[in-house]
Amino acid sequence: MDLVGVLNTIRDNASDIYRQRIPEATRTNIQDIQEGMTDPDNAVVTNEFITTLLNKIVKTVIHNKFFSDPLKSLKKGTKPLGDTIEEIYANFVQAKGFDPTGADLLTRELPDVKSVYHRMNRQDKYKVTISPEMISKAFTSYDKLESFIQTIINTLYNSSELDEFVLMKQLIKQAIDNNAMKVVTVPDPVLSAQNAKDFIKAVKIVSGDMVFANSNNNAYTESQSTDTKPIITCTPKNEQILLIDNATDVSVSIEVLAYAFNMTVAEFNDTRKIVIDAFPDPSIRAALVDEQFMQVYDDLVMFKEFENGEGLYRNYYLHVWQTLGYSNLVNAVAFKVASDEDSDGTVETFTVTNTLKTGVKTSNKSTSAIEGSSYSAILTGVGATDVVSVTMGGTTITTTAYNSTKKTINIAKVTGNVVITVAAAQAGGGT
């Protein structure tokens, strides 16, 4: 509503005296109206103008908007007492041949048990101040006043839900950055129908493979450097969750995706697919994860209020403490868009070769990398005098790719065959 509209609305709601002294507003007589209201003889008109503005015009149309974290269903509930969650997985046992002598009767065979710990890492406070006494005149009823106050308080919860959503999405990026998720490169499904079909095929292949007990879809060994025994695990289709961004969801055939999971469209939409706005990494289009992948717990959710009688206001507080983590003990695969870095029309697959001296290990066991993808690894066992070399496409990139302090290798975009070499220094400084 423009100024003319506001003035005329006030006039329509004013007394007869006001309407007699103040004419209907037009775009050409606003100056006359201003002079009329500032006339000392029209003080009653001025007071009525202010009162009507506050009590009538500023009566608010209240819009309640409630936001709920789309990923909330993946939370694990309220954490029990204590600061830490211990996640344990007992790996498959390797078979041994029958020994009729019974020679191993008294020997010990310890189970291969993997443990991951998750600690509270979010302690947020949301605060808002409201003065009911000061704003009461802007409302025509107590019901509307209470509704307005409740709307303001709801913003505390909405804000927390939004932050939780952002933090849970960020877990995907953190897992990828830490090599805790397998990555499958796909053509961009939003660009063409054929790409969408190829994307669906890739999802279907991974989904089908997760059903079987193997280590193909788990990145346990890549995510840490101390344990070289891979996790053998499986995820039934009813325990698989497909996280997908909105643009991709619109581009692909939901009927085909539902078929891939042996479900009706209704069942698939209700239980297996979670649509989000976008992933923190824009090259990620989807992620297929075990329902135990996200380890998110509520440690404390508490609402408090404090009334200041002298200042006639109330402070409202919402405290949210959470544990937010991901599991590298279960299946988790991200689908990432390939990038044609050299613009030759083909997204290539390059080799990754590790030539490491005895005692040196790498956290990344991958032997290939897709053009345009990132590559990272942690080296252990590198001595102070050892020489580390990293080449890509025949060009040495050691100075930019290798961190000698942290013993890490990070390549932002792979554009050629990668060779990583760790060798003992030779006498005279050569290798």
N, C-alpha and C positions, 0 to 999 in steps of 0.2 A: 504494500500500500504506500503511495507517495504522500507528500506533505498535504496536498489538496484533499486527498482521501481521508487522511487522519483528521484534519481540521473539520471536515464535514461530518465524520463519524462522531466526533466529540459534540458538535452542534446538535446532531440528531438525538443524542442522549442527554442533552442539557435542559435546563429549565426554560420557561417562557421568557423570563427576563434576559437570559443569555441570548436566545434566538432573536429577541427584539433589538438588542444592542450590537450583536455580531452577525453580519450578513453571511450568506452562503459563500463559501470560498470558491474562487476561480483562479486560474493561473495569472490573472491580471490584477487581482485585488488583494493579494496576500499582504502587501505593505499596509493597506488600509486596516486589515484585520489586526495586524501587529500593533498599530497605533491605537486602535480601539481597546485592546486588552491592556495596554500600558497606561491608558488614561487613568489618572488618580481617582476620577469620579466613577470608574468601573472596577474598583478593587474587588467587589463581590464577583464580578465576571472572571477576573484573573484567578481567584481562589477556586471557583467552580471549574475552570479549565484544568487546573492542576489536579483537583480531586477526581474529575471525570477521567482524566488521562490515566491515573494510577488505578482507580477502582473499576473502570469499565474497559478501557482500551487495552490495558496491560493484563487483563484476565487471560490467562495463558491456555492455549490449546496444547495439552501435554501429550508428547509422543513417547511411549515406552518402547524402547528397542532392547531386546535381550539377545546377547551373543553367547553361544555355547561352543566350546572348543570341539571342532570336528574329530579330533583325535582322542577325545576323552575316553572312548570305549577301550582304548589300549592301555589305560592306567591300571595299576594293580591294586588299587584301594589304599587304605590307610596303613602306614607302616607301623609295626609293633614297636614296643618300647626299645630304645636304643638308637644309636646314630647310624648304624651300618647294616646293610642287607648283604648277606652272603649268598651268592648264586653258585650252585654246585651241579656238575654234570659228570656222571660216571660213563666213561667211554666204552665202546665195544671191546670185548676180550678176543684176542687172537688165538685161534685154535692151534693145538699141538698134536703131533702124531701119537698114536697109542703106544705105550711102552709096557710090554708084559712083565718087565722086571720090577716095575714099581719103584725105580730108583729115585724118582722125584717126590716120593711120598712125603718127606719131611721138609722139602724146600718151600720157600715162601714165594708167592706170586702176587705182588701188590697190585691193587686195582689202579687203572689210569683215571684218576679223579682230577677234574679241572675246576678251579674256583675263581670266581670274579666277585669283587666287592663294590658296592654302590653306597656312597655316602651323601648325606644331605648337602645340597649345593645351591639352594634357593631360599632366601629369607627376605621377602618383600613386604613392604607396608604401603597401604593406600589410605589416604586421608582426605577428608573434605569437611569444610566448615559451613554450617547453615545457621541462619538467624531467623527462626520462625516468626518471632515478634516483629521484626523489621519488614518481612515480606508479606505478612498476613493481609495487609490492605490491598494487595494486588489480586486478591482472590475473592470471589463472591460467596464461597462456602468453605466450611472446614474440610469437607470431603476433597475438594480440589486442592486445598493447601496440603493435606496429608498425602495426596497423590503426587503432588510436585516433590515433596520431601522424599518420598519413597523412590521416585524416579532418580533423584540425585544420588541416593544411597545405592541404587542398583548400578550406577556407573562404577562404583567400587568393584563390584563383582564382575561386571562386564570387562573392566580393565584387566582384572586378574585372569579372566578366561582368555582374553586376547594374548596376554603375555605368555600364558601357559601354552597356547597354540603355537606361538612363534618359537618358544624354547623347544617344544617337542619336534617341530619341523627341523630345527637346527641340529637335533640329534642325528638326523640322516646325513647331513653334511659332515658333522664331526666323525661319524663312523667311516665315511668315504675317505676323508682326509687322513684318518688313522689306519687305513687299510683294513677296516673291520667289516667291510661289505664287499662281496664280489661285485664286479661291474661288467655288464653286458652292453656292448655298443650297438645301437640301433639307428636306422635312418630316422630323420625327424618325422614323426607320424602326423604332424599338423600340415605338412607341405603337400602331400598327395595321398590319393586313395591307396596306391601301391605301397607307399611307406607305412600307411596305417595297417595294411595287411601284414607286412613284414614285422611290424611291431607286435601285433597280436600273435604271430607265429613264434616270435622270440619269447614272449610271456608264456605261451602254451608249452613250449619246450622246457623252460625252466620249471614251471609249475609241475609238469609231469615228472621231471627228474627229482624234484624235492620229495616225492612220495617214496622213493627208494632210499635205502640206507647207503650213504656215500659221503664224501667230503667235498663234492663238487661245488656246493652252494654255501659253504661256510668258510669264513676267512680267518679262522682262529690262528693258524700258523703265520699268516701274513701280518696279523695285528700285534704280535709280540715276538720277541727274539729269543726267549729262554727255553721254550718248549717246542720241539720239532715234531711231536706226534700230532697229526691232524685229528680233528674231531670227526667221527663217523656218526651221522645223525639223519633223521628223516622228519618230514613235516607232512602229515596227511592234508588233503585239499581242504577239509573243513577247518583246519588250523592255519591256513595260509591267508594273509591279508594283503590285498593289492592297494597300495597308496598311489594315487594318480592325480596329476594336475588337471585343472578344469579344461584347458585348451585341448589336451590329449583326450580326455574323456568325451568331449564333444566330437572329436575327429574319428574315433574308432567305433566299431560296431559293438555295442553292448551285448547284443545277442550272441556274437561269436565269443566274446570274453566269458559270458555266462556258460556257454557250451564247453569252453576250455576247463571250467571248474566243475563240470557235470551238475550244473544247477539251472533252475529256471531263472529268467531275468529278475523276477521279484525277489527270489532268494538271494541272488548275487548282489543286487542293489542293497538289500537290507543287512547282509551279514559279512560279505567278503570284500567289498570295495569301499574305500573311503576317498572321497574327492576333496582335494585341497586347492587353494588358489594357485600356489606355485611353490616349488622347492627353493630353498636358499641358493642352491646352485642351479642357474637357469638351464644348464645342459641336461639336467636330470628330468626325465619325463614321468617316471614311475619307479616304484620299489615294491618288490614282492618279498614279504618277510613272514617269518614265524610269528604267531601271536604273542610269543614271549620275548620278542626282540626288544621292545621298549619296556624298560624297567623304570616306571614312574610311580612314585608313591607320594601320598599326602602325609607330611609329618605333623602339620598343624594348620588349621583353618579357623580363625577366631575373629569375631566381630565385637568391637567395644565402642562405647560412646562416653563422652565427658561433657557435662553441662557447666558452662561458665555463667553463674548467676549475675555477676557484676557487668560483664560485657554483653549479656543477653544473646549468647550464641552457643552452639553445640558442635563439638568436634566428633566426627565419626571415623573409626579406624577399622580397616580390614587387614589382618596379618595372614600371610600365606607362606608357609614353609614347605618345601618339597625336596624330594630326591629325584633327580632326572638323570637317567643313564640309559645305555643300550647294552645288549648282551652280544658278545662275540662267541657264545656257546651254541647258538642256534643258526638256522639258515636265514640268510638275508642277501638279496641281490638287487642292485640298482640298475636301471635301464637308462643309459646315457647316450645322448645324441652324438654321432660321429661328426668330425669336422674335417673337411677337405682343405687342409692347410696350404697346399701348393696349388689349389684351384685347377687340378688337372682332370677333374670330373670323376675321380676315383678315390674312395676312402681306403687307404692301404693298411695292412697289418705288418708291423715291423717286429723283428726279433729282439729279444733282450737276452744278452749273454753275460753270465757271471763267471769270471775267472778269478777265483779266490784262493789265497794260500791256505795251507792247512791250519785249522783253528778259527778261521774267519767265517762267519755265517751272515746271511742276509735274511731280513724279515719278509721280503717279497720274493716268493718262489715263482712268480709268473715268468714265462719264457717268451711272451709276446706282448705287444702294446699296440692299440689302435691309433692311427693317425689323429692328432689333435687331442688325444687323451693325456691326462697327467700321469706321472710315475713318481713313486716315492718308496724309499726303503730305509731301514735302519741296519747298520753294520755293527756286528759285535765281534770282539776278538782282534780288532785292529791295534797293532802295536804302535808305540810312539815313533818308531823309525820306519814303519811300513809306508809304502808309496801307493796312494789311491789314484786311479785314473778313470775318468768317465768320458766316453766319446759318444757322439750321436751323428749318424750319417758320415762317419769318418773324420768328423771334426771334434777336437778336444773341447769339452765344456766343463772341465773339472772345477774351475774357479767359481763358476756360477751355480753348478749343480750340487757340489759336495761341501758340507759343513764339517770341517775337521774337528770342531769342538764337540758337536753333538753326534758326530759320526752318522749323519743322515744324508741321503741323496734325494733331491727334489727337482723334478723336471716339470715345468708348467705345461708344456705342450710337446708331445713326441712328434718329430718330423722325419725320423730316420731310424735305422737300426742302432740299438743302444748296446754298448759294451762297457761293463764295469770290471775293473781289474784291481786286485789288491795283491801286492807283491812285497817281499822283503827287500829292503834297500841293499844294493850291492856296494862293495867296497869302492870308494872313490865317488860315491853319490849317485851312481847310475842305477838302473833297474834291470 
